[in-house]
Amino acid sequence: MTIIAAADGSALGNPGPNGWAWYIDDDNWAAGGSAHGTNNQGELQAVLELLTATAGTDEKLHIWCDSRYVIDSVTKWMPNWKRRGWRKSDGGPVLNRDLLEGIDAAMRGREVQFSWVKGHAGDELNEAADERANAAAQAYKNGQEPRRGPGFTRASGAGAAVAASAPIAASAPVAASAPVASPAPASAASAPAAASAPSPIATASVAEPLWAEASDLLDGLDERTSNPIEVRLALSGDEHARLLDRAEAQGVTLEEALRRLI
C-alpha cells in the first residue's frame, strides 16, 4: 500500500513570513512555518516534515507537489550537487542545502515517489495543503501561533489516503515529467483504494539544469548584433512561478534565467 500526500509551501513577500503543510486527510496533516523565509524553503520543509512524520511506517510514500523546483532538486539535480560537494555547476553553493540534505537522509531506505500537480487548479489534496501552508504564513505575519494539525495519527496499513502501487526502487526517487491526474482523498476504506492509484512513473534520469546545457547558445551574441533586441513574452501565472523557482534554485535573477533559456 502507498500513502498519498500533498506537500506545499507559501511565502508572503518571498521572502517574508512563510508556511509549510502536508496533507493526507483531515485526520492526518501538519503545518508550520517561520517569521521569515522563501516559498522554496516552505516547499522543501513540507516534504521534509512529511518524510519525518511518516518515518515509522513501512508503506511507500507518494508525494504530490506543485513545485517543479522541489521535484527537480530531489530527483534530478541532487546527485550532481552531492558529487560536487553541494556546489552548483557554476561552482556556487546550493541554496537550501540544509533542507535538501535532510530530505536526502530521510529518503534513505524508503520507497518514495514524486508527482507534479498543477497548483490552484482544484486538486483536493493540493488545495488542502496550500490552504494550511498559507494560513500558517498568515499566522506568522500576524504574530500568532499557526494551526499545526494532528500530525500523522494512523497506524501503518489503515484505510484513509492509501492506494495500491507498483514497486519502486528504494535507492532512487522518481518523478513525473508531465501532470497526471491526482487522486481524491479517500473518505473511508469502503471503496477499493487501487481504483484511484496513479500509473507507475518512470525513474528520473540525472540531468543538469536546462540552462546549464543551453547557456552557450548566447555565446557570440554581441558578435552577431551590436544593438540590443527587446523581446516580450507573456507567461501564465503558473509558468512565471515555475521560472522563479528555477531561477532561485540556480541563484540567478529572473532575467538571467530567461536569457539562459533562449
Backbone torsions as a table, in degrees:
resi	resn	phi	psi	omega
1	MET	NA	155.4	-177.0
2	THR	-125.7	133.3	171.8
3	ILE	-81.3	125.4	178.4
4	ILE	-108.0	124.0	-176.3
5	ALA	-143.9	151.1	173.2
6	ALA	-103.1	143.6	175.7
7	ALA	-128.1	136.0	-175.9
8	ASP	-149.8	157.1	178.3
9	GLY	-130.2	164.6	-179.5
10	SER	-150.9	147.6	175.5
11	ALA	-145.3	134.2	178.8
12	LEU	-98.7	99.0	-176.2
13	GLY	109.6	-32.7	174.8
14	ASN	43.9	76.1	7.6
15	PRO	-84.3	159.9	179.7
16	GLY	172.5	-163.9	173.8
17	PRO	-55.9	129.1	-177.2
18	ASN	-127.6	164.0	-179.7
19	GLY	-142.4	159.7	175.6
20	TRP	-138.0	156.6	176.2
21	ALA	-160.8	145.5	166.7
22	TRP	-124.6	150.2	-173.5
23	TYR	-144.0	127.1	171.4
24	ILE	-106.7	-55.4	173.5
25	ASP	-156.5	-176.6	-174.7
26	ASP	-65.2	-18.8	178.5
27	ASP	-98.0	-5.7	-176.9
28	ASN	-139.6	92.7	177.1
29	TRP	-161.9	162.3	178.6
30	ALA	-152.3	154.2	179.7
31	ALA	-148.2	159.0	177.5
32	GLY	-173.6	-163.3	-179.8
33	GLY	168.1	-156.9	-179.6
34	SER	-153.6	165.7	-179.5
35	ALA	-72.6	-20.1	-178.9
36	HIS	-152.7	124.5	179.4
37	GLY	-176.9	177.8	-180.0
38	THR	-103.9	167.5	176.2
39	ASN	-63.4	-42.2	-179.7
40	ASN	-62.2	-37.9	177.0
41	GLN	-63.9	-39.5	176.4
42	GLY	-64.2	-40.9	179.4
43	GLU	-62.8	-46.4	-179.8
44	LEU	-67.4	-40.3	-179.8
45	GLN	-61.9	-37.9	179.1
46	ALA	-60.8	-43.0	178.8
47	VAL	-66.0	-43.8	-179.7
48	LEU	-63.2	-43.1	179.6
49	GLU	-64.4	-38.4	177.8
50	LEU	-64.9	-45.5	178.4
51	LEU	-60.8	-41.7	-179.4
52	THR	-66.7	-43.6	-177.4
53	ALA	-64.8	-33.5	-176.6
54	THR	-99.3	13.2	-176.0
55	ALA	-63.1	-24.2	-176.9
56	GLY	-83.4	-2.5	-179.8
57	THR	-102.7	152.1	177.5
58	ASP	-98.3	8.9	178.8
59	GLU	-76.8	154.1	174.5
60	LYS	-69.8	155.9	-177.8
61	LEU	-124.5	124.4	178.3
62	HIS	-114.2	112.6	-174.5
63	ILE	-104.2	126.0	176.2
64	TRP	-97.7	125.3	179.3
65	CYS	-129.3	144.5	172.2
66	ASP	-98.4	9.4	-179.9
67	SER	-106.3	111.9	173.9
68	ARG	-63.5	-33.8	179.8
69	TYR	-57.1	-46.0	-179.3
70	VAL	-63.7	-50.7	-176.1
71	ILE	-63.2	-46.0	-179.3
72	ASP	-67.0	-37.8	179.4
73	SER	-60.3	-44.9	-175.1
74	VAL	-78.1	-39.5	-170.9
75	THR	-100.1	-17.0	-177.4
76	LYS	-119.1	-50.4	-168.6
77	TRP	-89.3	-29.2	-172.1
78	MET	-58.5	-43.1	-179.7
79	PRO	-56.2	-42.9	179.0
80	ASN	-70.8	-38.0	177.2
81	TRP	-59.1	-45.4	-179.2
82	LYS	-64.8	-41.5	-179.5
83	ARG	-63.0	-32.3	179.8
84	ARG	-91.9	14.3	-179.0
85	GLY	72.1	39.7	-178.9
86	TRP	59.4	45.4	173.3
87	ARG	-119.2	145.0	176.3
88	LYS	-76.2	174.2	-177.7
89	SER	-63.3	-25.5	178.2
90	ASP	-88.6	4.3	178.5
91	GLY	91.9	-9.8	179.9
92	GLY	-76.3	159.0	-179.7
93	PRO	-69.9	145.8	176.8
94	VAL	-72.2	131.1	177.3
95	LEU	-71.6	149.4	175.8
96	ASN	59.2	35.9	-176.3
97	ARG	-59.5	-39.8	-177.1
98	ASP	-60.7	-41.4	179.0
99	LEU	-69.6	-41.2	-179.6
100	LEU	-66.1	-40.0	176.9
101	GLU	-64.8	-37.5	177.0
102	GLY	-63.4	-42.7	178.0
103	ILE	-64.0	-44.0	179.6
104	ASP	-57.8	-45.1	-179.6
105	ALA	-68.0	-39.2	-177.2
106	ALA	-70.3	-20.4	-179.1
107	MET	-87.6	-13.5	-175.3
108	ARG	-63.8	131.3	179.4
109	GLY	76.9	6.8	-179.2
110	ARG	-117.7	157.7	175.9
111	GLU	-99.8	106.0	-175.0
112	VAL	-125.8	134.8	-178.2
113	GLN	-126.4	139.5	177.8
114	PHE	-116.7	141.4	172.2
115	SER	-135.7	144.4	175.9
116	TRP	-90.1	137.8	175.1
117	VAL	-131.8	139.5	-179.1
118	LYS	-67.1	128.9	-179.8
119	GLY	-76.3	152.3	176.6
120	HIS	56.3	38.7	-178.1
121	ALA	-124.2	18.2	175.0
122	GLY	91.2	1.8	177.4
123	ASP	-67.9	126.0	-171.5
124	GLU	-63.5	-45.7	-179.8
125	LEU	-65.6	-46.4	-179.2
126	ASN	-63.3	-42.7	179.7
127	GLU	-63.0	-39.0	-179.7
128	ALA	-66.2	-41.6	178.5
129	ALA	-68.5	-41.9	-179.9
130	ASP	-61.6	-44.0	179.9
131	GLU	-59.3	-43.2	-177.6
132	ARG	-73.1	-36.8	177.7
133	ALA	-66.2	-43.5	179.7
134	ASN	-66.1	-38.7	177.8
135	ALA	-62.9	-37.7	178.2
136	ALA	-66.0	-42.5	177.7
137	ALA	-62.5	-41.4	178.0
138	GLN	-62.9	-39.5	179.9
139	ALA	-62.2	-44.7	178.7
140	TYR	-66.4	-34.8	176.5
141	LYS	-61.4	-38.1	-177.6
142	ASN	-90.6	5.4	-179.9
143	GLY	69.2	30.8	-177.8
144	GLN	-113.1	162.5	175.0
145	GLU	-81.3	126.6	-179.6
146	PRO	-74.5	159.7	170.3
147	ARG	-71.5	118.6	-173.7
148	ARG	-93.9	-15.3	176.4
149	GLY	83.4	170.8	-177.4
150	PRO	-78.7	-14.1	-174.6
151	GLY	79.3	-160.4	-179.4
152	PHE	-92.5	106.3	-170.0
153	THR	-106.0	-19.7	-172.9
154	ARG	-89.0	154.3	177.4
155	ALA	-77.8	157.1	177.7
156	SER	-58.5	132.1	177.6
157	GLY	93.0	-3.3	176.6
158	ALA	-69.5	171.2	-163.9
159	GLY	-80.2	-39.6	-165.2
160	ALA	-71.7	141.1	172.4
161	ALA	57.5	38.2	173.5
162	VAL	-125.8	156.2	-178.9
163	ALA	-151.8	153.2	176.6
164	ALA	-70.0	147.8	-177.6
165	SER	-153.2	152.8	176.4
166	ALA	-70.4	149.3	-180.0
167	PRO	-59.6	147.8	178.3
168	ILE	-125.3	142.4	179.0
169	ALA	-61.5	129.2	-175.8
170	ALA	-71.7	-20.1	-174.0
171	SER	-84.5	-11.4	-175.7
172	ALA	-141.1	135.7	174.5
173	PRO	-74.1	164.3	179.3
174	VAL	-129.3	160.4	-177.0
175	ALA	-148.2	157.3	175.8
176	ALA	-96.4	139.1	176.8
177	SER	-93.0	-7.3	178.4
178	ALA	-144.4	157.2	-179.7
179	PRO	-61.1	145.4	174.3
180	VAL	-129.7	158.1	-177.1
181	ALA	-62.5	132.4	-178.3
182	SER	-89.5	138.2	177.7
183	PRO	-75.0	142.4	175.1
184	ALA	-79.3	148.6	178.6
185	PRO	-61.1	138.6	178.8
186	ALA	-79.7	133.1	-179.6
187	SER	-81.3	-24.7	178.0
188	ALA	-162.2	177.4	-179.5
189	ALA	-88.6	16.4	-174.6
190	SER	-72.8	-33.2	179.4
191	ALA	-98.2	146.8	-179.4
192	PRO	-60.7	126.4	-177.6
193	ALA	-67.5	-29.9	-175.3
194	ALA	-62.5	-22.8	-176.9
195	ALA	-64.5	-29.2	-177.7
196	SER	-100.7	5.2	-176.3
197	ALA	-71.7	135.6	175.9
198	PRO	-71.9	160.9	179.3
199	SER	-68.0	151.9	175.7
200	PRO	-56.2	148.2	-176.0
201	ILE	-116.8	139.8	-174.9
202	ALA	-68.6	149.5	177.1
203	THR	-63.4	133.6	-178.2
204	ALA	-72.9	139.5	175.1
205	SER	-85.0	152.2	178.8
206	VAL	-78.7	126.0	-176.9
207	ALA	-145.4	151.3	173.7
208	GLU	-74.9	157.9	173.3
209	PRO	-55.5	149.9	-173.1
210	LEU	-54.1	-47.2	-175.8
211	TRP	-74.3	-14.2	174.7
212	ALA	-65.9	-28.1	179.5
213	GLU	-93.0	-23.8	-171.9
214	ALA	-104.6	-4.9	-174.3
215	SER	-63.1	-25.0	-178.6
216	ASP	-70.4	-9.9	177.1
217	LEU	-65.4	-22.3	179.8
218	LEU	-86.6	-10.7	179.8
219	ASP	-60.8	135.0	178.7
220	GLY	80.6	7.8	-178.3
221	LEU	-61.1	-41.6	-178.2
222	ASP	-67.7	-20.6	179.3
223	GLU	-78.3	-24.8	-176.6
224	ARG	-88.3	-26.1	-179.8
225	THR	-150.4	138.0	179.4
226	SER	-94.7	-11.2	-178.1
227	ASN	-110.1	133.7	177.7
228	PRO	-65.0	145.8	179.1
229	ILE	-114.7	125.5	-179.8
230	GLU	-88.1	127.3	179.4
231	VAL	-119.5	129.1	178.4
232	ARG	-110.0	134.9	-177.3
233	LEU	-135.0	125.4	177.6
234	ALA	-89.6	124.6	179.8
235	LEU	-115.9	145.1	171.5
236	SER	-72.3	163.8	178.2
237	GLY	-58.8	-38.7	-179.7
238	ASP	-68.7	-40.4	178.2
239	GLU	-64.8	-41.4	179.1
240	HIS	-62.0	-42.9	-179.7
241	ALA	-64.8	-41.8	180.0
242	ARG	-65.1	-39.0	179.7
243	LEU	-67.0	-39.2	176.3
244	LEU	-61.7	-41.5	178.3
245	ASP	-60.1	-46.1	-178.0
246	ARG	-67.0	-39.5	178.9
247	ALA	-62.8	-43.7	179.1
248	GLU	-64.5	-38.4	-179.6
249	ALA	-62.7	-32.7	-178.0
250	GLN	-95.3	-3.3	178.0
251	GLY	71.1	33.7	179.3
252	VAL	-125.0	166.5	177.2
253	THR	-76.3	164.9	177.7
254	LEU	-62.1	-39.3	178.7
255	GLU	-62.1	-43.7	179.6
256	GLU	-65.2	-38.9	178.1
257	ALA	-60.7	-42.3	178.9
258	LEU	-66.2	-41.2	-179.2
259	ARG	-63.6	-38.4	-179.5
260	ARG	-71.4	-22.6	179.4
261	LEU	-85.6	-10.5	-177.7
262	ILE	-65.8	NA	NA
